[in-house]
Amino acid sequence: MPAKRTVPAFPSISAASPAARPTQSSSTSRSTEGKPMKNMTFTAALLVACFTSPAMAQAAERPVTLDSDMKLERIVEENGNRTTLLVDPEVVVPGDRLQFVTRYNNVGNETVNDFVITNPVPNSIRVTDDSANELEVSVDGGVNWGKLADLTVTDEEGVVQPAGADDVTHVRWSIAELVPGAAGQVQYSGIVE
């Protein structure tokens, strides 16, 4: 039976305009097959480490507020009808599907141009194929960005291969213009490993 993990709430994630975008670096351990090794510990410290960055302080000085949320997908069957509910997770197990949502709101008096929201993906989460294929992603800790189909990874023996959803380390969204009062949300799905 899979181990249960307690999932605490997580703080806001980073966002910045290109001029204030922080340099992010992280390393992903590779197994002997060249696949990222995933940390099976899902703790408060991991979530705090993954969802905070130096950009948070910079984002606090900007007129755009961010609010992060994580929901667990639960499929409920009632009278032969299947419905997917999004619930606050208390415990997750490997295989559970999570929705990571970031809401943004320009509370300032000026238009914000080229606003970027970047989400690091926790080690114990694999981005779902549908999210990985439709979003701008990074497979190298946020250094290079693009569509997943255009990215590659290099294994320990130096062999370059196409990147897969399990290689995604970060996802991001670019918003060309946020006029005063503009609000919205971005999201991606992940599976607990």
N, C-alpha and C positions, 0 to 999 in steps of 0.2 A: 504494500500500500504506500503511495507517495507520502512524503513528509509534508506536514502542514506548516505554513509560514504565516506569521502575524504581519499584517501590512499597515503601518501607520500612515497618517496623512503626510503629504510632502509639501515643501515650500514652493514658491514661484520659481520658474525657470528663467533662463537668461534671454534677453532680447536687446538688440542694439541697432542703431543705424550704422551703415558701413563705416562712418568716421569713428564710431565709438566701439566697433566690434572688437572683442578681446581676442587675443591669440589663444587658441585652445589646443592643448596637446594631451594625448593620453596614449597608453600603449595597450594593445590587446595581446595577451599571451596566445601562442599558437600550440596546438597539440601536434603530435607527430604526423597526423594526416593533413596538417595545414589549416584546420578549422579552428576558429576562436574557442578557447576554453572558457566556459561559462561558470561563474561563481554561483554555487547553489545556495548561498546564504542571502536571504532577502530580509535585511534588517533596516532599522531606522537610520543607522549610520550610512548604509549604502544609498538609501534614497536621498538623504541630505547631501551626500557627496555628489551624487549624479544630477541633482536638480538645482545645484547652486554653482555659481561661478563669479569671477570678478565683475562680470557685466551686470550683475544684480545691483551693485552699488551705482553703476553708471545709469542703469535703467531707472533707478529711483529718482534721479535728477531730471529725467525726461517726462514729458507730459502724457506718456502712454502708460496705463496701468495694466498689469498682467495678473490673471487669476488662474491657477492650475488646479486640475482635478483629475482623479483617476477613478474609473468605475470598472466593476467586474461584470462581464456579460453572463447572464443566467438565462437558460432556455426553460420556459415553463410550458407544460402541455395541459390544456384544460378543454374538455369537451371535444377532443380531437384537433384542436387548434394549437399550433406552436407559436409562442410569442417570445421574443428576446427582450429581457429586462436588463437595465443597467442599474446596478446596486452598489452601495458603498461596500468595499471589501473589508472583511474582518480577518479572514484567513483565505489564503490562496494555495493551490497545489499545482505541481507541474501539469501543464496542459490547459490551465485556465486562460481564458482570453480576456485581456484588459483593454480599456479605452483610455488613452491619455489625452486630455483636452486642455487647451490653453485659451482662455478668453482674453481679449485685448480691448482697450477703450482709450481713445484720445480724449483725455480730460482737460487738455490745454486749450489755449486760444489760438494756436497756430497750426498750420498743416505740417505734418511730419512726412517727409519723403524717404523712400527706400528703407522702410522699417523691416528688420529681419528678426524672426523668432527662431532660435536654435534650441533643440531638445537633445541632450545626450541620452542615449538608450542604456538603461541599467544592464549590467552584465548578465543578470538572471532573466532577462527578457529578450525574446527574439521577435523582431518586427515581422508582422504578417506579410505574406507575399503581396497581397493587394495593396497594403500601405507602402511597402518598399518599392513597388513598381510605379506608383503614381506620384510619389513625393521626390523632392530633391534630397539626396542622401549623401552621407560620407561613409567610407569603409576604412578610413585611416585616422580616426580621432578628430575629424573636423578640418583636416588640412586641405583635402581636395573634395569637390562637390560635383554632383551630376545625377542623371537618371541611373538607376541601378544597372540597366542593360549596357551602359557605356563605361562602367567602372570595372577595374580588375584588382585582384589581390595576388600577392606573391607568397608562396609557401616557404618553409624553412630551407628547402633545397634550391630556392631561386626560381621555381617554376611559376610563371604568370598564368593565372586562370581567371575566367569570368567571376565576378563577385556575385554572391547570393544573398538572400534576405538575412541569413544568419551571420553575415559579415558586417551588417550595418551597425555603425557606432553612434551616428547622429542623424537626425532629420531636421530639416529647416523649411521655413516658408518666408518668402519675400513679398512684402506688401508695398506696391509702388507709391501709394499716397493714402494717408489717413487725415482726413479733414477734421476740424474740431467736432467732437461728438461722435465720430465714427467708432463703431464697435463691431466685433465679430468674434469668431473662434476658429481655431485650427485643431486638428486631432490626428492621431495615428493609433493603430491597433498593435498590440503585442501579445505574445504567448509566453506564459511562465515556463521556464525550462527546469 
